[in-house]
């Protein structure tokens, strides 16, 4: 009995510890510097001064001066598709604003789309691209001011593709920066065409980067009481998903030579990523500019254009929700930005099964309930073994109490007598613990699945549960969960150790308080699991008790 209860208590403590550890290690964020501190950042010793520039040089390894940063233009180019609403700055052709009409900012502001990119209204977060070397973005006078035929573009009904062309000419070289949008797609192509009509050969490099300040994650709601990862990531052949936190960029610059791949900036539920051509060998770097903004990007291979010739280079920008199927199609490893933690190999099939169920029932809350039933059925034999062991332990509880009265405080004789009793009654003291331990990774994996899946964001169930991704606003589900835990304890044998008994009585209260800030979807899973467990345990216990009386 002592062994069984001790293992259960330790197991519960391990679950709590792993959750807190995972929050801090994988998703916890360092304290953000104040705006004043961000304006005058201290440069690490190994960070060259040229890396503070807004635009990279053609060779990131060199100390050649880069172009100076320029303030955004006032007359932005507005573009709207069925899933994107963005603004392009003609000065440099950067995407400086981008909102997602399909994803409201909040349930209280359904008409306000969630904003990813912003050029300084609430934060600095932009996607930049251009040509360096002999390109116009390396001009000492600043970024090129592109011309455009109109200031507003909209994907019309029935139109599948929308093209926005920006043009610039200098020193006999014509530049065409083209944005190509497709209906229903969160990714779009950004290409650069160079027509050399000058008097000397042209050579340059494509660069693309994501620039963000140190502000917090707007998609992270404090209602959950949890923080997810906010930072950069990239793909390498050795590490398909390599995270680069802001604190890492504070310490030193990253430089990697990568063929193909991607660079990305992650936040809760959403991701932005530049994806270069898969056959190009690029120099991937991270750095901070003179304003304290964090930058991750790449510089492509050198492009040579003889006099009288033309050439084109391009990359793809993704800006939208973390939809695994779309991300996987775009580039290998990009789907890993949906970070399920160290139990990803369990979380992935759980999410797949959850999607299948949702395709049938059409509601994420009911999908979680049916998923719980399926998981419970899968673990039915293990659960049955656990409950049978507990029922036998409960049946011999009077005999254990008698042993305690007989041996008093002599723990050695008490333990010896308990082992003899277990052997006589054919009871395995660990039989009730090990099946529960086996199921714990499933619970943890489901936790990460519900926390990371954008599909659950703002998904209603019924009644007061209007968003399964945040806490229950009235704490009804956590209270029910605590009540089911308490009731389930009445079906378990009472430990002979008074201290263990008191600790176990406190567990429903502790877990209820702990679950108050958990996503409602996860608490729903736990409630349904408890109810099914109570039914199964009650049935097995009654069977064994009737058999013992017969």
N, C-alpha and C positions, 0 to 999 in steps of 0.2 A: 504493500500500500504506500509506504513512504517513498519507495523508489518510483512508483508510478506517478504520484502527485508531484514529486520533485521534478521529474522529467517534463510533465505538463507545464509547470510554472516556468521552468527554464525555457521551454519551447516558445511560450507566449512572450517571454522577455526577449528572446532572440528575434521574433517577428517584429516587435516594436523597435528594437535596436537597428535591425536591417533597414527598416523603412526610414528612420531618422538619418541613418548613415547614408543611404542612397540619395535622400533629398540634398544633404549637404555636399556630398562628393560629386554627384553627377549633375545636380540641378540647382544647388544653392549658388547664389550670386554674391560676389564681393560687394561691399558697400560702395555705392556710386559716389564719385567725387562731386562736390558742389560745382555749379557753373563757373564760379570764380576760379576754382582750382583747375577745372578742365581748360580754361582759357590760357593758362600758363603752365603746361605740364612739364615736369622734370624729365629730361631725356636720359635713358639708361646709358651706361658707359659705352656699350657696344653698338649704340644706335647712331649711324652717321647723320649729320645735320640735314643733308639733302633729303632724307626720308620723311621729313616733316612737310614736304611739298604736297599739294593736292593731287597733282598728276605725276605718274612715274616717268622716269627716263626710258629711252628705248632699251637700255641695258640696265636692269635693276642691280647688277653687280658693281656697276661703275659709280663714280662720284660726280658724274656730269650733272650740271644744274638742271632742274626740272622747271616747267612753266609755273607761274604763280596762280594761285586760286583766284577765281573771279566770282563776284556776287551774282545771284540769279537774276535773270531778266524779269521785267514786270509783265510783258506781253507773252504769256505762255501759250503753247500750242495744246489745245484741249482735244483729247481723243476718247471716244466712248465706244465700247463693244458691249455684247450682251453680258459679259462677266467682268469686264475691267473698265475703270474710269480713271484716266491718267492725264498727266500734264507733262509736256516735254519743253525744256528750256531751249530756245533757239541758240543761246550762247553756250556752245559746246554740244548741244543735242543730248543732254542728260535727262533721264526720267526723274523728275523731282517731286512728283506727287503721284500716288496710285492708291485707289480705293477699290473695294470688292463689293459690288451691289448685292451679290448673292449671300453675303455674310454681314448681317447688321452689326453695328457697333455694340448694341446691347438690346435686350428685350424691351427696355423702356424707350429705346430710340431705333425702332425698326426701319424708319425712313432714312436713317443716317448710316451709310455703308462703312464698314471697318476700313480704316486707312493704314496701309503699310508704309508707303513712302511719304515723306513730308520734307519740305525745304526750309523749315524753321518756324512754322506756326506753333507746333507743339514739340517738335524734335527735329533733328537733322538726320535724315535717312534717305539716301538717294542711290540710284544706279548710274554709274558713269561709264562712258566708253568713248573711244576715239582713236586717232592715229598719232603716234609719236615718231621720233627720228626726223625724217623730212616732212612729216605730217603736220597738219594745221594746229594740232593740240600741243605741239612743242614750240609754238611761237613765243618769243619773249614778251610780246605785247599782250598775251593772254589767249584765252580760248577763242576759236573761230565763231563768228556770228553768222549762223546759217540763214538762208532765205527759204521761204515756204510759200506755197500758193495760197493757202488759207490758214486761218487760225483755229478752225473747228472742224473735226472729223467725227463722223458717226457711222457705225456699221448699220446699214439699213436692213429692214425686214427682208428676209430671203437672201440677203447678201452673205456669202460665205467667207469672204476675205476683204480686208481693208489695208491699203498701202498708204503710208505717209512718207513723202520724200522731202529731205532737207538738202539744199545745195550750197556750195561755197567754192569760190575760185580764188587762186592766188599764185602768182609767178608762173602763169601758164599751165597750172595744174587744176583740173576740175574735180571736185569731190562731191559724191552723192552718198548721203547717209539715209538708208531706207529702213523703215519699221514696217514689218509685215505681220498683221494680226489675223487670227483665224477664229471663226465663231466657236464658242464653247471652250476655248483654250486659254489657260492661264500663262502659257509660254508664247513668246513671239520672237521672231528673228530680227536681229539688228545687223545690217550689212553695210559695208563701206566699199564704194567703187571709186577707183582712182583712174582718171584719164590724163595721161601725161602729154600735154601739148607744148611743154616748155623746151628749153634748149639744153637740158642735162638730164641724165638718168635720175629717177626718184627711188628712194629706199626708205622704208618705214616699218613700223610694227603696230599691230592692233593691240590696244589695251582695253580691259574691262574690269571694273571693280565695284564693290559695294562699300559705301561710306556711311557710318553711323556714329552718333554721339553716345555718351554714357548714360543716357536717360533709361528709365525702367521700361519694362515690357507692357505695352498698352493692352495686349491680349491676355495678360495675366490678371485675373480678378482676385482681390484679397479675400473674397468670400470663401475660397477654398482653403485658405490658410496655408497654401503650399506654393513653392516657387519652382518653375521649370527652367531648363537651360536657356540662357540668353547669350548668344555668342556666335562666333564664326566656326566654319567647318570646311573641310576639303577632302577630295579623293586623291589617294596615291596608290600605286600598284601594291605597295606593302601594307597599306592601311586604308581600306575602302571607306572608312568613316573616321576622320581624324578631327577632333574638336580642338579649337584654338580659342580659349576664353580671353576676355578683355584683359585679365590680369597677366596672361601670357604675353599679350602684345605690350603691356607695360614693361615687362622684364626684358624682352628682346624681340627682334624682328625674325620672322620665319621666312626662309627661302627654300623653295623646292623646285626641282625640274620634273615636270609631269607631262606625260603624253595623254592628251584628251582630258578626261576627268571633269571636275567641276569645282567651283568655289561657292560657298553659300553663307548666308546669315540666318540663324535660327531664332525663333521665339515660340511661345506656346501656340500650338495649332497651325502656325504659318511659317513659310520659308521663302526666301528669295535666293536665287542661284543663277550664276553665269555659267553656261555650258559651252566651251569652245568646240571647234571641230575635233572629232575623235582622233584624227591622224596627226594633229599639230602637237609639237613639243613646246610647252609653254613654261615661262618662269613665274611661279606662284609666290606671292609675297604678302606679308602683313606688315603694317606700320601704323603710326599715328601722325596726323598732319599738325600744322602749327596751331590749329584751333582745338586740339585735343580729341579730334574725331578718330575713330578706329576704322581702318581700311583693310580689306582683303580683296585681292584681285590677281590678275595674271597679265603678262605681256607675251604676245604671240611671237612666232618666228619672223625673221626679217622677210619683207615682201619687196621685191625689186621690179620696177616698172621702167623699161627703156623709153627713150623719147619716141613719141608716136604710138605708144602701146597703152594698154589698159589692164587693170587687174582688180580682183574683188576678194574681200575677206569678210567673214561674218562670225557671229556667235549668237547663242540663244539665251534669252533672259526669261526665267520663270519667277513669277511673283504671285503667290496664292496660297491656298490651304495645303496642308500636308496630306495629299491624297496618294496613297502608296502606288496604286496602279499607274497613275499618270507620271509620277516621279520615276518609277522604274522604267517606263517606256522612254523617258527623256534621256537618261544616262544611268549606267550601272552604278549601284551603290547609293544613288540619290534617295532611294526609298528608305535608307537607313537613318535619314534625318528624322523619321518617326521613331524616336528613341525609346525602346521598351526596356532599357536597362540590361542587367546581366542575365535576366531570364527571358531574353527575346525569343529563344527557341521554343519556349512554351507559349509566350504571348502571341506570336505570329499565328499559330493554328487556332488559338482562342479567338483572335480577331477575325480570321477567315470564317470560322463557324458562326460568329456573331453576325457577320455580313450576310451569310446564307440565310440565317433565321430571319433577319430583317427584311430580306427580299421577299419573304413569304408573309410575315405578319405586318410589316410596314410601320412598326413603332419600336423605338430603341428600348423603351422601358419593358415592354412585353418580351422583346428579344433577350434582354438580360435575364428575365424570369425563366424563359424556356432554356436559355443556355445553362442556368443554374440547375434545372431539372436534369439536363443531359449530363452535366458534370457529376451530379449526385448519382445518377444511374451508373456512370462509368466507375465510380468509386464505391458502388454498393457493396461488393464483397469485402473490401477493406473496412468500410464503415460497420458492416454487420459483425465482422470479427472483433472490432473495437467495442461495440455495444454489448456483444456477448460476454466479452471479458469483464466489462464494467458491471454487467448484471450478475455475473458469478461473484465478483468482488462484493457487490451489495448483499448477495445472499449470505456470504460468510461474515458480514460486518458484525453481527452479534458475537460470533466466536472470536473475532479480533478484539472486540471490546473486552471480552472475558480474559483474553491473554494479557491485555494491558492492565487489568485489575489484578491479575495473578502475579505479574512480574514487576509491576510498579515502574520505578525509574531505572531498572536494569536493562538498558537498551540492547546490550549484547545478547542476553537471553531472550529478550523480546523479538529481536530480529531473527534469531535462530528458530524460535517457535513459529514465527510467521512463515519462514521458508518451508518448514515441515508441513504447515497447514496448506500452503499453496501446492506443495507436491502431492499431498493427500487428496486435495480437491481438484487436482489437475488444472490449476490456474497459472497462467503466465502473467507475472506482474507487469511485464512490458507490453502485453497484448493490447491494452487499451491506448497506448501512447504512440506506438510506431505507425499505425495507420493514419493517425492525425498528423504526424510529422510529415508523412508522404504527401498529404494534401496541401500543406502550407505553401510550397512553391507555386501551386496553381492559384491560390489566393493572391500571392504577391504579383504574379504575372498578370492576373486580371486587373489588379490595381493599376499597373503601368498601362495596360491596354485602355482602360477607361480614362485615365489621366491624359494620355497622349493623342487619342483618336479625335480628330476634328469633327468626325461624324456625330459625336455625342454632344458637341458644343451647341447649347441652346435647344437641345432636343427635349421635348416634353414627354411626360408619361401620362399621368392623369391627375385631375384635381389640382392640388396645390403644387405638385412637382412640375414646374414649367421649364426647368433646365436641369438635366441629369448630370451635367458636368460641374455643378457647384453644390454647395451644401444645401440641405433641406432648410428652407427659410423658417419653418416653424419647429424644426427638430423632432418631428413626429416619427420619422423612420429610425433615427438613433435611439429614441426612447423605446420604440417597439423592439429594436434589436437588443437593448439591455434587458427588457422584460423576458424575451425569449431565452437569453443567456441564463437569467436567473431561474426560469422554469426548468431549463435543461439540467441545471445543477441539482434540482430536486430528484432527478432520475439517476444521478450518479451516487456511488457509495460515499459516505462521509469519511474523510480521513481521520485516523485515530489521533494524529497530532493536532492539538488545538490551534497552534500557530498556523499550520497549513490550512486548517478549516477556515480560520478568519481571513487569510489571504484570498482563498477561493471565493469567499462571500463578497469580497471587495472587487473582484475582477469584473462583474457586470457593471458596476459603477464606474470603474476606471475605463473600461472599453466604451461605455456610453459617452463619457466625456471626450475620449479620444476620437470617437467617430462623429462628434458634433460638426467637425469641419471637413469631414471627408465628402467627396462627391456623392450626391444622392444616388447615382447609379451603382456605386460600390456598396453603399449601405443597403440598397435594395437587394443586391446579390446576397449579402450576409444575412438579411432578414429571411429571405426565402430559403436559404441554405439551413438556417437554424430551425425554421418551421418543419422542413422535410426531415432534418435530423431528429427533432423531437418525436415526430410521428414514427420514424423507423426505430428509434431507441425505445419508445414506449411499447411498441408492439413486441420487440425482441425481449425486453425485460419481463413483460407479462407472460410470454411463452415460457421463459425459464422459471419464473416463480410458480407458475401452474404445474410445471413438470416436477419441481422440487416438492410441492405439496402432495403430488399424486403418489 
